[in-house]
């Protein structure tokens, strides 16, 4: 089976393109099932920074084409516009990329912690077989190892922290400034804690589900309000941070324009952490209103990287090591059928010879018969152990297929030779 990855991320595509291809969990699960079909495997990883399709398929070209067609359908972009924002990787390169993603090395905020949970969720709802199950388990292991053995995740270790840092840069001092939080998920809760730690006051948390909003509000001494109250809350807010999973704009240019007079010239700073976006980018055209989306946080993140270059290098070495291990395992899959056939042939010969000796074995006690079975099985296993090990080692190199073919020839494992022997 070949491993194929086709994806797009903040490194190639701006947010207005990425949001076209963003997938909610239910849609990601549905697409994975569709791409996998009856025999294949597929996992769809979709976050605010990326949408990636991982496929395990007998034909890499077919898998790549299926993924490209899926992106075309999701984005409705012509090929000339879609092709430059997609990257395509196979086998070890695809595995290494996922391991870097899980470790936070390919994130907008290097070392950010949310991505590991997102990788875990994508794997859970995907359609996995032997290859993708192993791939995603190893990716999660690589991500945990990087966090345990390096300091790559030092502050700010999340988009939420970067957003709070950006707000502080704008206002200088956040004390006395009111924040309206839209959304009450993990990103919103992290943003609330980061903003409060920098002196801001969370005035209200607007969310579709009241129970979740009240839970976050209780942590930061804020009010929980329904989404319909957003226009009223905009009158008093200095900062708006939005991070929901809504499909359309929750705050429009017209909505903000309608409350500007009541704000009496006070500037309004808005940060959109959602993909697709929650905030109408047209708001930026209004006087005194400043809209920043997730791509704008890159400048904030860059300032935080200088002290983590060495940790990043250590993390890169760790994920490379993990990718080498996966590559060796995947390569060994090519010789597994030959090894299986060899062991089956050896067991067939062992059983046949014992059957021929049935007359003599019939004089043995049951315990003696079991001993004969055990001894002959051990002899076969010991004889095949070294060839099996050497064949798996050879599989990692360029001539692994030649070794497997030689094994088939030497032991007559091909179907034609089997039939000839039976005649």
URURQUI-V601151 format. One record per pair of residues at least 6 apart in sequence whose C-alpha atoms are under 8 Angstrom apart, sorted by the first residue. I is the first residue (numbers start at 1). J is the second residue. D is the distance in whole Angstrom. If there is no record, write none. Layout:
# URURQUI-V601151
I | J | D
I | J | D
This chain:
# URURQUI-V601151
1 | 56 | 6
1 | 57 | 5
1 | 58 | 5
1 | 59 | 8
1 | 131 | 8
1 | 333 | 8
2 | 56 | 5
2 | 57 | 5
2 | 58 | 6
2 | 59 | 7
2 | 60 | 6
2 | 90 | 7
2 | 91 | 6
3 | 54 | 7
3 | 55 | 6
3 | 56 | 5
3 | 57 | 7
3 | 60 | 7
3 | 90 | 5
3 | 91 | 5
3 | 94 | 7
3 | 131 | 8
4 | 54 | 6
4 | 55 | 5
4 | 56 | 6
4 | 57 | 8
4 | 60 | 6
4 | 63 | 7
4 | 64 | 7
4 | 88 | 7
4 | 89 | 6
4 | 90 | 5
4 | 91 | 6
4 | 94 | 7
5 | 52 | 7
5 | 53 | 6
5 | 54 | 5
5 | 55 | 6
5 | 64 | 7
5 | 87 | 8
5 | 88 | 6
5 | 89 | 5
5 | 90 | 6
5 | 94 | 6
6 | 52 | 6
6 | 53 | 5
6 | 54 | 7
6 | 64 | 7
6 | 67 | 6
6 | 68 | 7
6 | 86 | 7
6 | 87 | 6
6 | 88 | 5
6 | 89 | 7
7 | 50 | 7
7 | 51 | 6
7 | 52 | 4
7 | 53 | 6
7 | 86 | 5
7 | 87 | 5
7 | 88 | 7
8 | 18 | 7
8 | 50 | 6
8 | 51 | 6
8 | 52 | 6
8 | 85 | 6
8 | 86 | 5
8 | 87 | 6
9 | 18 | 7
9 | 49 | 5
9 | 50 | 4
9 | 51 | 7
9 | 85 | 8
10 | 18 | 8
10 | 49 | 5
10 | 50 | 6
10 | 108 | 7
10 | 295 | 7
12 | 84 | 8
12 | 85 | 5
12 | 86 | 7
13 | 85 | 5
14 | 295 | 7
15 | 275 | 7
15 | 276 | 8
15 | 294 | 8
15 | 295 | 7
17 | 75 | 8
18 | 49 | 8
18 | 50 | 7
18 | 51 | 8
18 | 275 | 8
18 | 276 | 8
19 | 275 | 5
19 | 276 | 4
19 | 277 | 7
20 | 74 | 7
20 | 75 | 5
20 | 276 | 7
21 | 51 | 7
21 | 71 | 7
21 | 74 | 5
21 | 75 | 5
22 | 46 | 6
22 | 47 | 7
22 | 48 | 8
22 | 50 | 8
22 | 51 | 6
22 | 275 | 7
22 | 276 | 7
23 | 46 | 6
23 | 47 | 8
23 | 51 | 8
24 | 46 | 8
24 | 245 | 8
25 | 122 | 8
25 | 125 | 8
28 | 43 | 8
28 | 44 | 6
28 | 45 | 7
28 | 46 | 8
28 | 122 | 8
28 | 125 | 8
28 | 126 | 8
29 | 43 | 8
29 | 44 | 7
29 | 125 | 5
29 | 126 | 6
29 | 127 | 8
31 | 44 | 7
32 | 41 | 8
32 | 42 | 5
32 | 43 | 5
32 | 44 | 6
32 | 126 | 6
32 | 127 | 6
33 | 42 | 7
33 | 126 | 7
33 | 127 | 6
35 | 41 | 8
35 | 42 | 6
35 | 55 | 8
35 | 66 | 7
35 | 67 | 7
36 | 42 | 5
36 | 55 | 7
36 | 127 | 7
40 | 55 | 7
40 | 56 | 6
40 | 57 | 5
40 | 58 | 8
40 | 129 | 8
41 | 55 | 6
41 | 56 | 5
41 | 57 | 7
41 | 127 | 5
41 | 128 | 5
41 | 129 | 6
41 | 131 | 8
41 | 132 | 7
42 | 53 | 7
42 | 54 | 5
42 | 55 | 4
42 | 56 | 6
42 | 126 | 6
42 | 127 | 5
42 | 128 | 6
42 | 132 | 7
43 | 53 | 6
43 | 54 | 5
43 | 55 | 7
43 | 122 | 6
43 | 123 | 6
43 | 125 | 8
43 | 126 | 4
43 | 127 | 6
43 | 128 | 7
43 | 132 | 8
44 | 51 | 7
44 | 52 | 6
44 | 53 | 5
44 | 54 | 6
44 | 122 | 6
44 | 123 | 8
44 | 126 | 7
45 | 51 | 6
45 | 52 | 5
45 | 53 | 6
45 | 54 | 8
45 | 118 | 8
45 | 119 | 7
45 | 122 | 5
46 | 52 | 6
46 | 118 | 8
46 | 122 | 8
47 | 115 | 8
47 | 118 | 7
47 | 275 | 8
48 | 273 | 8
48 | 274 | 7
48 | 275 | 5
48 | 276 | 8
49 | 107 | 7
49 | 108 | 7
53 | 67 | 7
54 | 132 | 8
55 | 63 | 6
55 | 132 | 8
56 | 63 | 8
56 | 131 | 7
56 | 132 | 7
57 | 63 | 6
60 | 90 | 8
64 | 88 | 8
72 | 78 | 7
72 | 79 | 7
72 | 82 | 7
91 | 327 | 7
92 | 323 | 6
92 | 324 | 7
92 | 326 | 7
92 | 327 | 5
95 | 135 | 7
95 | 139 | 8
95 | 323 | 6
95 | 326 | 7
95 | 327 | 8
96 | 319 | 7
96 | 320 | 6
96 | 322 | 8
96 | 323 | 5
98 | 139 | 6
99 | 138 | 8
99 | 139 | 5
99 | 140 | 8
99 | 142 | 6
99 | 143 | 7
99 | 319 | 6
99 | 322 | 8
99 | 323 | 7
100 | 106 | 6
100 | 143 | 8
100 | 316 | 7
100 | 319 | 6
101 | 107 | 7
101 | 115 | 7
102 | 115 | 6
102 | 116 | 5
102 | 119 | 7
102 | 139 | 6
102 | 140 | 6
102 | 142 | 7
102 | 143 | 5
103 | 111 | 7
103 | 115 | 8
103 | 116 | 7
103 | 142 | 7
103 | 143 | 4
103 | 144 | 7
103 | 146 | 6
103 | 147 | 7
103 | 315 | 8
103 | 319 | 8
104 | 110 | 5
104 | 111 | 4
104 | 112 | 6
104 | 113 | 7
104 | 115 | 7
104 | 116 | 8
104 | 143 | 7
105 | 111 | 6
105 | 312 | 7
105 | 315 | 8
105 | 316 | 8
108 | 159 | 8
108 | 298 | 7
108 | 301 | 7
109 | 156 | 8
109 | 157 | 6
109 | 158 | 6
109 | 159 | 6
109 | 162 | 8
109 | 298 | 8
109 | 301 | 6
110 | 152 | 7
110 | 153 | 7
110 | 157 | 7
111 | 147 | 8
111 | 152 | 5
111 | 153 | 4
111 | 154 | 7
111 | 157 | 6
111 | 158 | 8
112 | 153 | 6
112 | 156 | 8
112 | 157 | 4
112 | 158 | 5
112 | 159 | 7
113 | 153 | 7
113 | 157 | 7
113 | 158 | 6
114 | 158 | 7
116 | 140 | 7
116 | 143 | 7
119 | 136 | 8
119 | 140 | 7
120 | 136 | 8
120 | 140 | 7
123 | 133 | 8
123 | 136 | 6
131 | 330 | 7
135 | 326 | 7
138 | 322 | 7
138 | 326 | 7
142 | 318 | 7
142 | 319 | 6
142 | 322 | 6
145 | 318 | 8
146 | 152 | 8
146 | 315 | 6
146 | 318 | 7
146 | 319 | 8
147 | 153 | 7
150 | 311 | 6
150 | 314 | 7
150 | 315 | 7
151 | 308 | 8
151 | 311 | 6
152 | 308 | 6
152 | 311 | 5
152 | 312 | 6
152 | 315 | 7
154 | 308 | 8
155 | 161 | 8
155 | 304 | 8
156 | 162 | 6
156 | 301 | 8
156 | 304 | 7
159 | 187 | 8
159 | 273 | 8
159 | 294 | 8
159 | 297 | 8
160 | 187 | 6
160 | 188 | 7
160 | 190 | 6
160 | 191 | 4
160 | 194 | 7
160 | 273 | 8
161 | 190 | 7
161 | 191 | 6
161 | 194 | 6
162 | 297 | 7
162 | 300 | 6
162 | 301 | 7
163 | 191 | 7
163 | 271 | 7
163 | 297 | 7
164 | 191 | 7
164 | 194 | 6
164 | 195 | 5
164 | 198 | 8
165 | 300 | 7
166 | 297 | 7
166 | 300 | 6
167 | 174 | 8
167 | 239 | 8
167 | 269 | 8
168 | 174 | 6
168 | 198 | 7
173 | 199 | 8
174 | 198 | 6
174 | 199 | 5
174 | 200 | 5
175 | 198 | 8
175 | 199 | 5
175 | 200 | 5
175 | 201 | 7
176 | 199 | 8
176 | 200 | 6
176 | 201 | 7
177 | 200 | 6
177 | 201 | 6
177 | 237 | 8
177 | 238 | 6
177 | 239 | 7
178 | 200 | 6
178 | 201 | 5
178 | 202 | 6
178 | 203 | 6
178 | 236 | 7
178 | 237 | 5
178 | 238 | 5
178 | 239 | 6
179 | 200 | 7
179 | 201 | 6
179 | 202 | 5
179 | 203 | 6
179 | 204 | 7
179 | 237 | 6
179 | 238 | 6
179 | 239 | 5
179 | 240 | 6
179 | 241 | 7
180 | 202 | 6
180 | 203 | 6
180 | 204 | 5
180 | 205 | 6
180 | 206 | 8
180 | 233 | 7
180 | 234 | 7
180 | 237 | 6
180 | 238 | 8
180 | 239 | 6
180 | 240 | 5
180 | 241 | 6
181 | 188 | 7
181 | 192 | 7
181 | 202 | 7
181 | 204 | 6
181 | 205 | 5
181 | 206 | 6
181 | 240 | 6
181 | 241 | 5
181 | 242 | 6
182 | 188 | 7
182 | 205 | 6
182 | 206 | 5
182 | 207 | 6
182 | 227 | 8
182 | 240 | 7
182 | 241 | 6
182 | 242 | 4
182 | 243 | 6
182 | 244 | 7
183 | 205 | 7
183 | 206 | 6
183 | 207 | 5
183 | 208 | 8
183 | 213 | 7
183 | 242 | 6
183 | 243 | 5
183 | 244 | 5
184 | 205 | 7
184 | 206 | 8
184 | 207 | 6
184 | 212 | 6
184 | 213 | 5
184 | 216 | 6
184 | 243 | 8
184 | 244 | 8
185 | 212 | 8
185 | 243 | 8
185 | 244 | 7
187 | 243 | 7
188 | 241 | 8
188 | 242 | 7
188 | 243 | 6
189 | 216 | 6
191 | 241 | 8
192 | 202 | 7
192 | 220 | 7
193 | 220 | 7
195 | 201 | 8
195 | 202 | 8
196 | 202 | 7
196 | 220 | 7
202 | 220 | 7
202 | 221 | 7
202 | 222 | 6
203 | 222 | 5
203 | 223 | 6
203 | 237 | 8
204 | 217 | 7
204 | 222 | 5
204 | 223 | 5
204 | 224 | 6
204 | 225 | 7
204 | 233 | 7
205 | 213 | 6
205 | 216 | 8
205 | 217 | 6
205 | 222 | 7
205 | 223 | 6
205 | 224 | 5
205 | 225 | 6
206 | 213 | 7
206 | 224 | 6
206 | 225 | 5
206 | 226 | 5
206 | 227 | 5
206 | 229 | 7
206 | 230 | 7
207 | 213 | 6
207 | 224 | 8
207 | 225 | 7
207 | 226 | 5
207 | 227 | 5
208 | 226 | 6
208 | 227 | 6
209 | 226 | 8
210 | 224 | 7
210 | 225 | 7
210 | 226 | 7
213 | 224 | 5
213 | 225 | 8
214 | 223 | 7
214 | 224 | 5
217 | 223 | 6
217 | 224 | 6
230 | 251 | 8
231 | 255 | 6
231 | 256 | 7
231 | 259 | 7
234 | 256 | 7
234 | 259 | 7
235 | 259 | 6
235 | 260 | 7
235 | 262 | 6
235 | 263 | 5
236 | 263 | 7
237 | 268 | 7
238 | 266 | 8
238 | 267 | 7
238 | 268 | 5
238 | 269 | 6
239 | 268 | 6
239 | 269 | 5
239 | 270 | 6
239 | 271 | 8
240 | 268 | 8
240 | 269 | 6
240 | 270 | 5
240 | 271 | 6
241 | 270 | 6
241 | 271 | 5
241 | 272 | 6
241 | 273 | 7
242 | 270 | 8
242 | 271 | 6
242 | 272 | 5
242 | 273 | 6
242 | 274 | 7
242 | 278 | 6
242 | 279 | 8
243 | 272 | 6
243 | 273 | 5
243 | 274 | 5
243 | 278 | 7
244 | 274 | 6
244 | 278 | 7
245 | 274 | 7
245 | 275 | 7
245 | 276 | 7
246 | 276 | 7
246 | 278 | 7
247 | 276 | 6
247 | 277 | 8
247 | 278 | 8
248 | 276 | 7
248 | 277 | 7
248 | 278 | 6
249 | 277 | 7
249 | 278 | 4
249 | 279 | 5
249 | 280 | 6
250 | 278 | 5
250 | 279 | 6
250 | 280 | 8
251 | 278 | 7
251 | 279 | 5
251 | 280 | 6
252 | 279 | 6
252 | 280 | 5
252 | 282 | 8
252 | 283 | 7
253 | 280 | 6
253 | 281 | 8
253 | 282 | 6
253 | 283 | 5
253 | 286 | 8
256 | 283 | 7
257 | 286 | 7
265 | 288 | 7
266 | 288 | 7
267 | 288 | 5
267 | 289 | 6
267 | 290 | 8
268 | 288 | 6
268 | 289 | 5
268 | 290 | 6
269 | 289 | 6
269 | 290 | 5
269 | 291 | 6
270 | 289 | 8
270 | 290 | 6
270 | 291 | 5
270 | 292 | 6
271 | 291 | 6
271 | 292 | 5
271 | 293 | 6
271 | 294 | 8
272 | 278 | 6
272 | 279 | 6
272 | 291 | 7
272 | 292 | 6
272 | 293 | 5
272 | 294 | 6
273 | 293 | 6
273 | 294 | 5
274 | 293 | 8
274 | 294 | 7
277 | 293 | 8
279 | 291 | 8
281 | 291 | 7
283 | 289 | 7
283 | 290 | 7
283 | 291 | 7
284 | 290 | 5
284 | 291 | 5
327 | 396 | 8
328 | 395 | 8
328 | 396 | 5
331 | 395 | 5
331 | 396 | 5
332 | 392 | 5
332 | 393 | 8
332 | 395 | 5
332 | 396 | 7
334 | 395 | 7
334 | 400 | 8
334 | 401 | 7
335 | 391 | 7
335 | 392 | 7
335 | 395 | 7
335 | 400 | 7
335 | 401 | 7
335 | 404 | 6
338 | 404 | 6
338 | 405 | 8
338 | 407 | 7
338 | 408 | 7
338 | 413 | 8
339 | 388 | 7
341 | 413 | 6
342 | 408 | 8
342 | 411 | 7
342 | 413 | 7
343 | 384 | 8
345 | 413 | 8
346 | 380 | 7
347 | 377 | 8
347 | 380 | 8
350 | 376 | 7
350 | 377 | 8
350 | 380 | 8
361 | 369 | 7
391 | 400 | 7
391 | 403 | 7
391 | 404 | 7
392 | 400 | 8
394 | 400 | 5
394 | 403 | 7
395 | 401 | 7
395 | 403 | 8
407 | 413 | 8
408 | 414 | 6
412 | 418 | 7
